[in-house]
Amino acid sequence: MKFNIKKRNGPAQIGEFTFNDKKIITPNILFVDTSRFKAPDFADFLLTNNKTNGQNPVINVKDDDSCISKCIVYPDDISQKLYSSESKDGPADMFIVANAHQLFQQPKKFTDFITDLGEEIGYDKTIYTPTIGTPSSLALLTYMGIDFFDSTSAITAARNNTLFFTYGNYKKDELIEIPCSCPVCSKIDGKASEMSFQDILNHNYYALLTEMRHVRNAIMLGSLRNIVEARIKTSPNLCTVLRTLDNYHYDFLETRTPITSKQKLIATTKESLVRPEIKRFQQRVINRYRKPSSTSVLLLLPCSAKKPYSFSKSHHFFRERIMSSGNPFVVHEVIVTSPLGLVPRELELIYPAYAYDIPVTGIWDEDEKKMIRNMLSEYLKQNKYDKIIVHLPSEITDFVNDILGENIVTCVNHPTSNESLEHLSGVLKETVKDFDRIKPALRQEEDVKCFATYQFGRKIANKLLKGCNVRGRYPSLKILDKQKQLGMIIKDRGLISLTLDGGIRVIELDEYWVEIFDDFALKGSVFAPGVKDADINIRVGDEVIVKRNNNLCAVGVAMMNGDEMKSLSFGEAVKVRHKKNE
Amino acid sequence: MNQIAELCRDLKKDFKPKIQNPASPVSCWSEKDLLDGKVVDAFVIIFRTRGCSWALRSGCSMCGYFNDSLWEKISDEDMIRQFDTVMEKYAGEKFVKIFTSGSFLDEKEISSKVRKKILSRLVETADKVSVESRPEYVKEETLSEIKDIFQEKTFEIGIGLETANDHIREHYLNKGFAFDDYKKAAKTLKKYNFKLKTYVLIKPLFMSEKESIDDAINTVEKIKNITDTVSFNPTNIQRNTLVNYLWRRKQYRSSWLWSIVEILRQSKKTAPNVYIKCDISGGGGIRGAHNCKNCDHDFLDKISKFSLSQDTKSFQNLKCECHEKWQDLLDIENLGFGSLINI
């Protein structure tokens, strides 16, 4: 038996077990198969009573004798003292949480336990939480890093005449129409109240299967969190788990959350405000990022539905007015938005700034106001301007004005109305003339440096941009050392991709590096067993430098985080883009 | 001391008895029971003693009878006062059952002087007296003293064997004696022609419903040639016990009445000549054996009828929707890794 990880999305993973010639993916559902309950044909794994050894449960692969090696873990309770004979260090591939149902009744304790367990067992093991997991909770539980569920909930629900749906469970008598077209429901000719136990059970099996597939698709796409936020709305308990996870286990989530994604970040819930991607963006803007040093005038702008912002009509108008102000490059545009807070113009291509979508109503709730105010005041502590121009609709201006200090408001009614734009133009012209004229080339270099600072931190950014020129048409900007290209902003990634020359330049800084073993011949990708050591700050999707004995070997994209690269004995660690000839 | 013993002891650490009057008995009442195959009135006495010596050391995982004990030495005078109090309510019933929440034959609870006085008084009117004791107090010298008092009248000793399985008794119950100790005590009391009643526990901690049914039936098979009576005790959840601790954490449920009926049926089949009964403390409530709310009353009624009639036909018409749930539980409980306690 072999286990591999195909894809990660936060703590969730798509794994692949290989048994003899059979491959089975996780997350997956173990279907009860006993004298009383026959597993459905689509089951991959069976959960059965061991016939030879009392009633001990056995987890089997369907049509195969293979078992997964397992280990039972007990929540910190009296039963642990009594039964902790099995060790967590064994070669088990599956960690089974005993009394999972009871633990799940205490959502905070449950969340703490599962995240602790995840940290302890590492990245290459799987977690099974018996009896919990219904169509409305599979997404969330998978997002926490749980890989196995079972069909017992389908049985107990069916016995209570309860049908599973992703939006919650319903008793058959509550269903005036059957809101489902699964193979069972579509055959029911009549009312749901006439459904038999077996009908309901089979419907529940299909409901579990369907949601499990949805979840796996979402992991592959990188959009699991969007489903999670939708599903938890059916249950306060699930909501508690997610909020606990976001608030108390940010590090656990953040280290496992990719740095980029091609998926839209749908920010439609209260929980979206504290998504790890959002929090990471906000923290980097405050802690890593600094404004382009030649700018002196801060211009606060509203966001646009179209991303990146500068490709939108409204921002096109704003930019026209800036460019015609007489000294446009002294102006630093910062977009005020929810849920990201503040997005400096140079970072608009970075995930999730280019990928989020929010409902636009002009109504700001107190959580959003508080977040924006906090971020703005932190930002202004770190970044000093001589003048502040506020071109924001009054709904925003009203709640940020007091923390801006002296400022000029240019938005009269709507930000893109002629009147407002004229006013903006006038104020800009009047303001920028007091400052030295900033050259476009200088500003462009600074903007790319800001971008690089966000991505790599200040050390690498300074070194990478030192004495360099920036060429190219936005957004495809190239960093050139004379004629030598060091790197380039790739719009689709929202990151700078390095060349080998770029790698050589920053190799000595000991950041975003992966070191491979002396005897590891680099062909194609870097695999985890070849990794000797790695920067633990590397996240999935990061641009990394591959070295051997402090000599550059390659540059590429991290496929797992730094910690995982160090500990795993299988899997692709770095997808190499450029390899040095040896 | 093993872990379960430590836990049972720790749970009693801060225990203070509610009633602290050494002269007041716990309770007494009259109820129906069988005597020589006939239903008669039986008088029940529960004495307050210093407490079960085993409970004072660590105690059994399911037993909360120590809650009624004083945990301090009670003088012979006070014990006699307790006896005088209950005798005011005694109406000359032919069958008397004595409980002490411990061992009647343990001299740390009831001195031999008091024991003699109580038994001598009762034997004047009663034809049968029944007491309880752990096997270690079933000693020749004690029994021969009692034999002198009882002569040809019936004296019965109840021993809480709970299960014939030593592993379960030691590791799940912390009972503190082995099957062999029970067999030895049985042999001793047979010598004096005393009757043996064996208590068998239904649903020990850490066991599934199915496992506990199998264990109870297996136990009857092992003791049917040793005991005169089997009295099944379904675990009820008593305060300050390990059972209570796990029940509060939803890691334990008392047995289903379906299981009890199944056990009684099978036991009667296995041991037709043994008197088989079952008193269900707290039956029908959440702390006692129960099915669903709808059928509990009917089941309890049929089970007590069986205890008097010994006829399994009592169970013939028991029906309820919850039968399927119970069957599900028997089938899948073990697949839940401790999660399918309440299905």
Interface residues (C-beta under 8 A of the other chain):
Chain A: V32 T34 S35 R36 F37 L47 T48 N49 G54 Q55 N56 P57 I72 D77 I78 S79 K81 L82 I96 V97 A98 N99 A100 H101 Q102 Q105 P130 T131 I132 D150 T152 I155 T156 R159 F197
Chain B: Q3 I4 L7 F206 S208 K210 E211 L242 Y245 L246 R249 K250 Q251 E324 K325 Q327 D328 D331 I332 N334 L335 G336 F337 G338 S339 L340 I341 I343
